Amino acid sequence: MEAKQLGFSDKQIARVIRSDEISIRKLRYEYQILPKVKLIDTLAAEYPAKTNYCYLTYNGEEDEIPKKKLKKALLLGSGPYRIGSSVEFDWCCVTTAETLRKRGWETVLINCNPETVSTDYDSSDRLYFEELTFETVADIYEKERPEGVILSMGGQIPNNLALALHKSGSNVFGTQPEHIDRAEDRNKFSGLLDKLKIDQPVWQELKSIQSASKFATHIGYPVLVRPSYVLSGAAMDVAYDEKELKKYLKVAAKVSQEHPVVISKFVEGAKEVEIDAVAKEGRLVIYAISEHIENAGVHSGDASVVLPAQRLYLETVRKVLSISKKIARSLKISGPFNIQFLAEDNDVRVIECNLRASRSFPFVSKVTGYNFAEIATYTMLGEDIKGKFETTNLNYVGVKVPQFSFQRIFGADPILRVEMSSTGEVACLGENVYEAYLKALLSTGLELPKKSIFLSLGGEENKFKFIDSARKLKGLGLKIYATDKTAQFLNKLGIKCLRLYKLHEARSPNLLDFLKDKKIDLVINITDPHIRREIDDDYKIRRAAVDWGVSLFTNLQAADLFIESLERGVPLSSEPWEYYLGNEKLSLKSY
């Protein structure tokens, strides 16, 4: 009891006495060492507190839980904001709480982030301001005795608790925990895809560094290192040689100690496609298929997403839908889910499946006009959803782009990779993808170039791919500056380009001076992924652009679309959301 009163968790106590969390929990219950529920006193003890803010303590004598006769659901929030977990999941939680209330349910929410809307006093019937750990959630479940717990709306953190809560006797609403584990466990999910004869990149579970190296050599580099049960692609990376592979495997094994690490072939140059959907007992209820502007290799949270997809073959869309239905049936999905795909021509392969609401749920809801989180809540409660939902044939386009905070993170490399680095996002609607994309970028603080652009294109392939965009820049009347090799390449093609010396070269004209003097409006730095060093010229260029407040592109596909949008000169109208959805959809449709 003394250790618990001092604030030690079961897991910490277990570590000290060389036991495990479950054994300590059983011991606590055997000796009735249990927390008490108390209401947060917002009146400094001047009057009896009647708030709905609760907390657990081992320094109390009795519980203060208000009694109601309503059906009760326990809802897990998204926890602290961090890279990979932001307001998108909180929107899903608030929507779920509102939907439960409309259906006459009492909502008990667990979250520990005062920045969220879900922790407002009127968002739920009762709020536990507690951390999202197995011990805390299981203790509150025992105290509240709800009909069940909803954990698929708060992102990866609550989803990771599914199996442990299920084993402790908690009833989980929606997709059952054993199926969540089959999707989250990379080894089990890859095995499931093989069983269903669904195409995926060649893969192997990590058993040893030696076997991993042998496998990578056999299938050919680059390979993708993928831990299980991780948030925002933590410790995920692309290895281009054996040295990088060994380095990334050690990090991944440390991050994902209790779950397998999988190595798979990294497919270069493929398009990435996503489906956000809701299913009931394995049957698809509603879906939205979107495409990434950037090719595969950029985390979905950092990618620019287009809905409805504008550049997909009909056969690709058909395959995406067919595969999604197969997976939904096999995993008996009831509730929200998201699947990511690789698409090359009409060859479609599955990357991963998340049996929870994704961070793009608010985006697809706003663009289509159908509230995916609300529909998912109904399915988890067992309600039938009737009607058809049109999510592809829209008269407008939505684009979601990432918001980064690199100016606040000193020394961080502002480049897009498979591990997420954005801290927010912006979405805009337009008559076409060009208008929506420009409006979204401008909303992040990007400024349109008026005078000049600096180019640094690594590798011959990137230089050739950028030729059309370089000509468009010249046609827009923008002065082009570039690094030595890029300038030589473009000048040979008749695209006039002025050379600037790199930052470490003490010669003039120098890029650093031009950035300081605001002589450059935009930097486009495209690296050769096969050449990677911790600190190199490309990193210094990117970092200098961020430090001097100059807009930066580090992805070829994103830069191409941006330049094409500029060339088209599309008018950027500022219309309200209702203008695009029509008067019949003045709010998200309820069902």
C-alpha positions as CSV (number, residue, x, y, z in Angstrom):
1,M,0.0,0.0,0.0
2,E,2.8,2.4,0.8
3,A,4.3,2.0,-2.6
4,K,1.0,2.7,-4.3
5,Q,0.4,5.8,-2.1
6,L,3.8,7.1,-3.2
7,G,2.7,6.8,-6.8
8,F,4.4,3.7,-8.0
9,S,2.7,1.8,-10.8
10,D,2.2,-2.0,-10.9
11,K,4.8,-2.2,-13.7
12,Q,7.4,-0.3,-11.7
13,I,6.9,-2.4,-8.6
14,A,7.1,-5.6,-10.8
15,R,10.4,-4.3,-12.3
16,V,11.9,-3.8,-8.8
17,I,10.9,-7.2,-7.4
18,R,11.6,-9.0,-10.8
19,S,7.9,-10.0,-11.3
20,D,5.3,-8.9,-13.9
21,E,2.5,-6.4,-14.0
22,I,-0.3,-9.0,-14.0
23,S,1.1,-10.8,-11.0
24,I,1.3,-7.5,-9.0
25,R,-2.2,-6.7,-10.0
26,K,-3.5,-10.1,-8.8
27,L,-1.6,-9.6,-5.5
28,R,-3.2,-6.1,-5.1
29,Y,-6.7,-7.5,-5.6
30,E,-6.0,-10.4,-3.2
31,Y,-5.0,-8.0,-0.4
32,Q,-7.7,-5.4,-1.5
33,I,-5.1,-2.7,-2.2
34,L,-7.4,-0.8,-4.6
35,P,-7.6,2.9,-5.6
36,K,-10.6,5.1,-4.7
37,V,-12.4,7.4,-7.1
38,K,-12.5,11.1,-6.1
39,L,-13.9,14.2,-7.7
40,I,-11.5,17.0,-8.4
41,D,-12.4,19.9,-6.0
42,T,-12.7,23.0,-8.2
43,L,-14.0,25.1,-5.2
44,A,-11.0,24.9,-2.9
45,A,-13.1,23.1,-0.2
46,E,-15.3,26.2,0.3
47,Y,-18.4,24.3,-0.9
48,P,-19.0,20.6,-1.8
49,A,-17.6,20.0,-5.3
50,K,-20.1,18.6,-7.9
51,T,-17.9,18.4,-10.9
52,N,-17.7,15.4,-13.3
53,Y,-13.8,15.4,-13.2
54,C,-12.5,12.3,-11.5
55,Y,-9.2,10.8,-10.5
56,L,-7.8,7.7,-8.8
57,T,-6.0,7.8,-5.5
58,Y,-4.7,5.4,-2.9
59,N,-5.1,8.1,-0.2
60,G,-8.9,7.9,0.0
61,E,-11.4,5.9,2.0
62,E,-14.5,5.8,-0.2
63,D,-15.5,6.2,-3.9
64,E,-17.3,9.3,-5.1
65,I,-19.0,7.9,-8.3
66,P,-22.4,9.4,-9.1
67,K,-25.0,6.7,-9.7
68,K,-27.1,6.8,-12.9
69,K,-29.5,4.2,-14.4
70,L,-28.3,4.7,-18.0
71,K,-26.4,2.2,-20.1
72,K,-22.7,3.1,-19.7
73,A,-19.8,3.0,-22.1
74,L,-16.1,3.6,-21.3
75,L,-14.3,5.7,-24.0
76,L,-10.5,6.0,-24.2
77,G,-9.1,9.3,-25.5
78,S,-5.9,9.9,-27.4
79,G,-3.6,10.9,-24.6
80,P,-1.0,13.7,-24.8
81,Y,-0.4,15.5,-28.1
82,R,2.8,14.4,-29.8
83,I,4.0,13.7,-33.3
84,G,1.6,11.0,-34.5
85,S,-1.3,11.8,-32.1
86,S,-3.1,15.1,-32.4
87,V,-6.5,16.7,-32.6
88,E,-7.7,14.4,-35.4
89,F,-8.2,11.5,-32.9
90,D,-9.8,13.9,-30.3
91,W,-12.4,14.8,-33.0
92,C,-13.3,11.2,-33.3
93,C,-13.6,10.8,-29.5
94,V,-15.8,13.9,-29.1
95,T,-18.0,12.7,-32.0
96,T,-18.3,9.3,-30.4
97,A,-19.2,10.8,-27.0
98,E,-21.9,13.0,-28.6
99,T,-23.3,10.0,-30.6
100,L,-23.5,7.8,-27.4
101,R,-25.3,10.6,-25.6
102,K,-27.8,10.9,-28.5
103,R,-28.5,7.2,-28.1
104,G,-29.1,7.6,-24.3
105,W,-25.8,6.2,-23.1
106,E,-23.8,7.5,-20.2
107,T,-20.3,8.3,-21.4
108,V,-17.2,7.8,-19.2
109,L,-14.1,9.2,-20.8
110,I,-10.4,8.6,-19.8
111,N,-7.9,11.1,-21.1
112,C,-5.0,13.1,-19.6
113,N,-4.6,16.0,-22.0
114,P,-6.0,19.4,-21.0
115,E,-5.5,20.7,-24.5
116,T,-8.2,18.5,-25.9
117,V,-11.9,19.2,-26.5
118,S,-12.7,15.8,-25.1
119,T,-11.5,16.9,-21.6
120,D,-14.0,19.9,-21.6
121,Y,-16.5,19.6,-18.8
122,D,-19.5,19.1,-21.1
123,S,-17.9,16.6,-23.6
124,S,-18.7,13.5,-21.5
125,D,-20.8,12.6,-18.4
126,R,-17.7,11.8,-16.4
127,L,-14.0,12.4,-17.1
128,Y,-11.1,10.6,-15.6
129,F,-8.1,12.7,-15.9
130,E,-5.7,9.7,-15.9
131,E,-2.9,8.2,-18.0
132,L,-3.9,5.6,-20.7
133,T,-2.2,2.5,-19.3
134,F,-3.5,-1.0,-18.8
135,E,-3.5,-0.6,-15.0
136,T,-5.4,2.6,-14.9
137,V,-8.0,1.7,-17.5
138,A,-8.6,-1.8,-16.0
139,D,-9.0,-0.2,-12.5
140,I,-11.5,2.3,-13.8
141,Y,-13.4,-0.4,-15.7
142,E,-13.7,-2.4,-12.4
143,K,-15.0,0.7,-10.6
144,E,-17.5,1.8,-13.3
145,R,-18.6,-1.6,-14.6
146,P,-19.7,-0.3,-18.0
147,E,-21.4,-2.4,-20.7
148,G,-18.1,-2.1,-22.6
149,V,-15.1,0.0,-23.7
150,I,-14.5,1.8,-27.0
151,L,-10.8,2.0,-27.8
152,S,-10.8,2.4,-31.6
153,M,-11.3,6.2,-31.7
154,G,-8.3,7.5,-29.8
155,G,-5.6,6.3,-32.1
156,Q,-2.7,3.9,-31.5
157,I,-2.3,4.4,-27.8
158,P,-5.7,3.0,-26.7
159,N,-5.6,0.4,-29.5
160,N,-2.5,-1.1,-28.0
161,L,-4.4,-1.9,-24.8
162,A,-7.0,-4.1,-26.6
163,L,-5.5,-7.5,-25.9
164,A,-4.6,-6.9,-22.3
165,L,-8.0,-5.4,-21.5
166,H,-9.7,-8.4,-23.2
167,K,-7.6,-10.9,-21.2
168,S,-8.5,-9.1,-17.9
169,G,-12.2,-9.5,-18.6
170,S,-13.2,-6.2,-20.2
171,N,-15.8,-6.2,-22.9
172,V,-14.5,-4.4,-26.0
173,F,-17.1,-2.8,-28.3
174,G,-16.5,-3.2,-32.0
175,T,-13.8,-5.4,-33.6
176,Q,-12.7,-8.0,-31.1
177,P,-9.1,-7.7,-29.6
178,E,-7.9,-11.0,-31.1
179,H,-8.6,-9.6,-34.6
180,I,-7.0,-6.3,-33.7
181,D,-3.9,-8.2,-32.7
182,R,-3.9,-10.1,-36.0
183,A,-3.8,-6.7,-37.8
184,E,-1.3,-5.0,-35.5
185,D,1.2,-7.9,-35.3
186,R,3.2,-7.5,-38.5
187,N,4.0,-11.2,-38.6
188,K,0.4,-12.4,-38.1
189,F,-1.0,-9.9,-40.6
190,S,1.5,-10.7,-43.3
191,G,0.6,-14.4,-42.8
192,L,-3.1,-13.5,-43.1
193,L,-2.5,-11.8,-46.4
194,D,-0.6,-14.8,-47.7
195,K,-3.5,-17.0,-46.6
196,L,-6.1,-14.8,-48.4
197,K,-3.8,-14.7,-51.5
198,I,-3.6,-10.9,-51.3
199,D,-0.4,-9.4,-52.8
200,Q,2.1,-7.7,-50.5
201,P,5.8,-6.8,-50.6
202,V,8.0,-9.8,-50.0
203,W,8.5,-10.1,-46.2
204,Q,10.2,-12.0,-43.4
205,E,10.0,-11.8,-39.6
206,L,13.2,-10.8,-37.8
207,K,14.8,-13.8,-36.1
208,S,18.4,-12.7,-36.1
209,I,20.6,-9.9,-37.6
210,Q,22.3,-12.6,-39.7
211,S,19.1,-14.0,-41.2
212,A,17.8,-10.5,-41.8
213,S,20.9,-9.6,-43.7
214,K,20.8,-12.8,-45.7
215,F,17.1,-12.1,-46.6
216,A,17.8,-8.5,-47.6
217,T,20.7,-9.6,-49.9
218,H,18.4,-12.2,-51.5
219,I,15.5,-9.9,-52.3
220,G,17.7,-6.9,-52.9
221,Y,18.0,-3.5,-51.2
222,P,16.3,-1.2,-50.3
223,V,14.2,-3.0,-47.5
224,L,11.8,-1.6,-45.0
225,V,12.2,-2.3,-41.3
226,R,8.7,-2.4,-39.7
227,P,8.1,-2.8,-35.9
228,S,4.6,-3.8,-34.6
229,Y,2.3,-1.9,-32.3
230,V,4.1,1.5,-32.8
231,L,2.8,5.0,-33.1
232,S,3.4,7.2,-36.2
233,G,5.9,4.8,-37.7
234,A,8.3,4.9,-34.8
235,A,11.6,3.2,-35.5
236,M,10.5,2.4,-39.1
237,D,13.0,3.1,-41.7
238,V,14.3,2.2,-45.2
239,A,17.7,0.5,-45.3
240,Y,19.7,0.9,-48.6
241,D,22.6,-1.3,-47.5
242,E,23.7,-3.8,-44.8
243,K,25.2,-1.2,-42.5
244,E,21.9,0.7,-42.4
245,L,19.9,-2.5,-42.0
246,K,21.8,-3.5,-38.8
247,K,21.5,0.0,-37.4
248,Y,17.7,0.2,-37.9
249,L,17.1,-3.4,-36.7
250,K,18.7,-2.7,-33.4
251,V,16.5,0.4,-32.9
252,A,13.3,-1.4,-34.0
253,A,13.9,-4.3,-31.7
254,K,14.4,-2.0,-28.8
255,V,11.2,0.0,-29.5
256,S,9.1,-3.2,-30.2
257,Q,10.4,-5.5,-27.5
258,E,7.2,-7.5,-27.0
259,H,6.1,-7.8,-30.6
260,P,7.8,-8.9,-33.8
261,V,9.7,-6.8,-36.3
262,V,9.2,-7.5,-40.0
263,I,11.5,-6.8,-42.9
264,S,9.9,-6.3,-46.3
265,K,11.0,-5.2,-49.8
266,F,10.7,-1.4,-50.2
267,V,9.0,-0.7,-53.5
268,E,10.4,2.5,-55.0
269,G,8.4,4.8,-57.2
270,A,4.9,3.3,-56.3
271,K,1.9,5.4,-55.6
272,E,0.3,5.1,-52.2
273,V,-3.4,4.7,-51.8
274,E,-5.6,4.7,-48.7
275,I,-9.1,3.5,-47.8
276,D,-10.9,4.8,-44.7
277,A,-13.9,2.7,-44.0
278,V,-16.5,1.5,-41.5
279,A,-17.7,-2.1,-41.4
280,K,-20.3,-4.1,-39.5
281,E,-19.6,-7.8,-38.8
282,G,-17.2,-7.9,-41.7
283,R,-19.5,-6.1,-44.2
284,L,-18.4,-2.8,-45.6
285,V,-20.8,0.1,-44.7
286,I,-19.1,3.2,-46.0
287,Y,-15.6,3.9,-47.5
288,A,-13.5,6.7,-49.0
289,I,-10.5,6.0,-51.3
290,S,-7.9,8.7,-51.3
291,E,-4.4,9.0,-53.0
292,H,-1.2,10.4,-51.8
293,I,0.6,13.1,-53.8
294,E,4.0,11.8,-52.7
295,N,5.1,8.4,-53.8
296,A,5.4,5.6,-51.2
297,G,8.2,6.1,-48.7
298,V,6.5,9.1,-46.9
299,H,4.5,8.4,-43.8
300,S,0.8,8.7,-44.3
301,G,0.7,11.4,-41.6
302,D,3.2,13.5,-43.5
303,A,1.7,12.9,-47.0
304,S,-0.5,15.2,-48.9
305,V,-3.8,13.4,-49.5
306,V,-6.3,13.9,-52.3
307,L,-10.0,12.9,-52.0
308,P,-11.6,11.8,-54.2
309,A,-8.6,10.2,-55.9
310,Q,-7.8,12.0,-59.2
311,R,-5.1,9.9,-60.8
312,L,-6.1,6.3,-60.2
313,Y,-7.0,3.7,-62.8
314,L,-10.6,2.3,-62.4
315,E,-9.0,-1.2,-62.1
316,T,-6.8,0.0,-59.2
317,V,-9.9,1.4,-57.4
318,R,-11.8,-1.9,-58.0
319,K,-8.9,-3.9,-56.6
320,V,-8.5,-1.7,-53.6
321,L,-12.2,-2.1,-52.8
322,S,-12.1,-5.9,-53.4
323,I,-9.1,-6.4,-51.1
324,S,-10.7,-4.2,-48.4
325,K,-13.8,-6.4,-48.4
326,K,-11.8,-9.6,-48.1
327,I,-9.8,-8.2,-45.1
328,A,-12.9,-6.9,-43.4
329,R,-14.6,-10.3,-43.7
330,S,-11.6,-12.2,-42.5
331,L,-11.0,-10.0,-39.5
332,K,-14.8,-9.6,-38.8
333,I,-14.4,-5.9,-38.5
334,S,-17.1,-4.0,-36.7
335,G,-16.2,-0.3,-36.6
336,P,-13.6,1.9,-38.2
337,F,-10.5,0.8,-40.1
338,N,-7.9,2.0,-42.5
339,I,-5.8,0.1,-45.1
340,Q,-2.8,1.5,-47.0
341,F,-1.8,0.2,-50.4
342,L,1.0,0.4,-53.0
343,A,-0.2,0.9,-56.6
344,E,2.0,0.4,-59.6
345,D,0.0,0.6,-62.8
346,N,-2.8,-1.8,-61.9
347,D,-0.7,-3.9,-59.5
348,V,-2.0,-3.3,-56.0
349,R,-0.3,-4.5,-52.8
350,V,-1.2,-4.1,-49.1
351,I,1.1,-2.2,-46.8
352,E,-0.8,-2.3,-43.5
353,C,-4.2,-2.3,-41.9
354,N,-5.2,-0.4,-38.8
355,L,-8.4,-1.5,-37.0
356,R,-9.2,1.9,-35.6
357,A,-10.1,5.4,-36.7
358,S,-7.2,6.9,-38.7
359,R,-6.0,10.5,-38.5
360,S,-7.7,11.1,-41.8
361,F,-11.2,10.3,-40.5
362,P,-12.1,14.0,-39.9
363,F,-10.8,14.8,-43.4
364,V,-12.9,12.2,-45.2
365,S,-15.9,13.1,-43.1
366,K,-15.7,16.8,-44.0
367,V,-15.0,16.2,-47.7
368,T,-17.7,13.6,-48.2
369,G,-20.3,15.1,-45.9
370,Y,-20.8,11.8,-44.1
371,N,-19.6,11.6,-40.4
372,F,-17.5,8.4,-40.4
373,A,-16.9,8.5,-36.7
374,E,-20.6,8.7,-35.9
375,I,-21.4,5.8,-38.3
376,A,-18.6,3.8,-36.8
377,T,-20.0,4.4,-33.3
378,Y,-23.4,3.1,-34.4
379,T,-21.9,-0.1,-35.9
380,M,-19.9,-0.7,-32.6
381,L,-23.2,-0.5,-30.7
382,G,-24.6,-3.1,-33.0
383,E,-27.0,-0.9,-34.9
384,D,-27.8,-1.5,-38.6
385,I,-26.8,1.3,-41.0
386,K,-29.1,1.6,-44.0
387,G,-28.7,3.5,-47.2
388,K,-25.9,4.1,-49.8
389,F,-23.1,6.6,-49.4
390,E,-21.7,8.4,-52.4
391,T,-18.1,9.3,-51.7
392,T,-16.4,9.1,-55.1
393,N,-18.6,11.1,-57.5
394,L,-18.1,14.6,-56.0
395,N,-18.1,18.0,-57.8
396,Y,-15.1,19.2,-55.9
397,V,-11.8,18.0,-54.5
398,G,-10.4,18.0,-51.0
399,V,-6.6,18.1,-50.3
400,K,-5.0,17.6,-46.9
401,V,-1.4,18.7,-46.4
402,P,0.9,18.4,-43.3
403,Q,1.9,21.2,-41.0
404,F,5.5,21.0,-39.7
405,S,7.2,22.7,-36.7
406,F,10.8,22.4,-37.8
407,Q,11.5,26.0,-36.9
408,R,10.9,25.1,-33.3
409,I,12.9,21.9,-33.3
410,F,16.5,23.0,-33.6
411,G,18.7,20.9,-35.8
412,A,15.9,18.5,-36.9
413,D,16.1,17.4,-40.6
414,P,13.1,18.7,-42.5
415,I,12.8,15.8,-44.9
416,L,9.9,13.4,-45.5
417,R,10.5,9.8,-44.6
418,V,8.7,6.7,-43.4
419,E,8.7,7.9,-39.8
420,M,6.2,10.7,-39.1
421,S,7.4,14.2,-38.3
422,S,4.5,16.6,-38.9
423,T,2.7,18.1,-35.9
424,G,-0.6,19.0,-37.6
425,E,-2.5,19.3,-40.9
426,V,-4.6,21.6,-43.0
427,A,-7.4,20.7,-45.4
428,C,-9.0,22.7,-48.1
429,L,-11.6,22.2,-50.8
430,G,-11.4,23.4,-54.4
431,E,-13.0,23.0,-57.8
432,N,-10.0,20.9,-58.8
433,V,-6.9,19.4,-57.2
434,Y,-4.7,22.4,-58.2
435,E,-6.9,24.9,-56.4
436,A,-7.4,22.8,-53.3
437,Y,-3.6,22.0,-53.1
438,L,-2.5,25.6,-53.4
439,K,-5.1,26.8,-50.8
440,A,-4.0,24.1,-48.4
441,L,-0.3,24.9,-48.8
442,L,-1.0,28.7,-48.3
443,S,-2.9,27.8,-45.2
444,T,0.2,26.2,-43.7
445,G,2.1,29.5,-44.1
446,L,3.8,28.8,-47.4
447,E,4.3,31.9,-49.6
448,L,4.1,31.8,-53.3
449,P,7.4,32.6,-55.1
450,K,7.5,36.0,-56.7
451,K,11.2,36.4,-57.7
452,S,13.4,33.3,-57.6
453,I,13.7,29.7,-56.7
454,F,16.7,27.6,-55.6
455,L,17.1,24.0,-56.9
456,S,19.2,21.1,-55.6
457,L,18.4,17.9,-57.4
458,G,20.4,14.8,-56.3
459,G,21.0,12.0,-58.7
460,E,20.6,11.9,-62.5
461,E,17.1,10.4,-62.3
462,N,15.7,13.2,-60.3
463,K,17.2,15.8,-62.6
464,F,15.6,14.2,-65.7
465,K,12.2,13.9,-63.9
466,F,12.3,17.6,-63.0
467,I,12.9,18.9,-66.6
468,D,9.3,19.8,-67.3
469,S,8.8,21.5,-64.0
470,A,12.0,23.5,-64.5
471,R,10.7,24.7,-67.9
472,K,7.4,25.7,-66.3
473,L,9.3,27.7,-63.7
474,K,11.1,29.5,-66.4
475,G,7.8,30.2,-68.2
476,L,6.5,31.8,-65.0
477,G,9.3,34.3,-65.2
478,L,11.0,33.1,-62.0
479,K,14.8,33.3,-61.8
480,I,16.3,29.9,-61.1
481,Y,19.4,29.4,-58.9
482,A,20.9,26.0,-58.3
483,T,23.8,23.9,-57.1
484,D,26.7,23.3,-59.5
485,K,25.7,20.0,-61.0
486,T,22.0,20.9,-61.2
487,A,22.9,24.3,-62.9
488,Q,25.1,22.6,-65.4
489,F,22.4,20.0,-66.2
490,L,19.7,22.6,-66.8
491,N,21.9,25.1,-68.7
492,K,22.7,22.3,-71.2
493,L,19.0,22.0,-71.9
494,G,18.6,25.7,-72.5
495,I,17.0,26.4,-69.1
496,K,18.9,29.4,-67.9
497,C,20.1,28.8,-64.4
498,L,22.6,30.6,-62.1
499,R,25.0,28.7,-59.9
500,L,25.2,29.4,-56.1
501,Y,27.9,27.9,-54.0
502,K,27.0,25.6,-51.1
503,L,26.9,26.7,-47.5
504,H,30.3,25.3,-46.6
505,E,32.0,26.8,-49.6
506,A,33.5,30.2,-48.7
507,R,32.9,31.6,-52.1
508,S,30.4,34.1,-53.6
509,P,27.6,34.0,-54.7
510,N,26.7,31.8,-51.8
511,L,23.3,30.2,-51.0
512,L,23.5,31.2,-47.3
513,D,23.9,34.9,-48.2
514,F,20.9,34.7,-50.6
515,L,18.7,33.0,-47.9
516,K,19.7,35.6,-45.3
517,D,19.0,38.5,-47.7
518,K,15.6,37.1,-48.8
519,K,16.7,36.9,-52.4
520,I,15.2,33.4,-52.7
521,D,11.5,32.7,-52.2
522,L,11.5,28.9,-52.4
523,V,14.0,26.0,-52.0
524,I,13.4,22.7,-53.7
525,N,15.9,20.1,-52.4
526,I,15.4,16.6,-53.8
527,T,18.0,14.1,-52.5
528,D,19.2,10.8,-53.9
529,P,17.9,8.3,-51.4
530,H,20.7,5.9,-52.1
531,I,23.2,8.4,-50.7
532,R,22.5,9.1,-47.0
533,R,24.8,10.6,-44.5
534,E,24.0,12.1,-41.0
535,I,25.2,15.6,-41.9
536,D,25.7,16.4,-45.6
537,D,25.2,19.3,-48.0
538,D,21.6,18.5,-48.6
539,Y,20.8,18.6,-44.9
540,K,22.5,21.9,-44.5
541,I,20.5,23.4,-47.4
542,R,17.2,22.2,-45.9
543,R,18.0,23.3,-42.4
544,A,19.2,26.8,-43.6
545,A,15.9,27.2,-45.6
546,V,13.9,26.4,-42.4
547,D,16.1,28.6,-40.1
548,W,15.7,31.6,-42.4
549,G,12.0,31.2,-43.0
550,V,12.1,30.2,-46.6
551,S,9.5,27.8,-48.0
552,L,10.9,24.3,-48.7
553,F,9.9,21.3,-50.8
554,T,11.8,18.0,-50.3
555,N,9.6,15.7,-52.4
556,L,9.6,15.5,-56.2
557,Q,5.9,14.7,-56.7
558,A,4.8,17.5,-54.3
559,A,7.1,20.0,-56.0
560,D,5.8,19.0,-59.5
561,L,2.2,19.4,-58.5
562,F,2.9,22.7,-56.8
563,I,4.6,24.1,-59.9
564,E,1.9,22.7,-62.2
565,S,-0.7,24.5,-60.0
566,L,1.2,27.7,-60.3
567,E,1.4,27.4,-64.1
568,R,-2.3,26.8,-64.4
569,G,-3.0,30.1,-62.6
570,V,-6.1,28.7,-61.0
571,P,-8.2,31.4,-59.2
572,L,-8.1,30.8,-55.4
573,S,-11.6,31.6,-54.2
574,S,-12.4,31.6,-50.5
575,E,-15.7,29.8,-50.1
576,P,-17.3,28.3,-47.0
577,W,-17.5,24.5,-46.5
578,E,-21.2,24.6,-47.2
579,Y,-20.7,26.1,-50.7
580,Y,-19.1,22.9,-51.9
581,L,-21.3,20.4,-50.1
582,G,-24.5,22.1,-51.1
583,N,-27.4,23.4,-49.0
584,E,-28.7,19.9,-48.3
585,K,-25.5,19.2,-46.3
586,L,-25.2,22.2,-44.0
587,S,-23.9,19.8,-41.4
588,L,-22.4,16.4,-41.4
589,K,-25.2,13.9,-42.1
590,S,-26.5,11.8,-39.1
591,Y,-27.7,8.3,-39.4
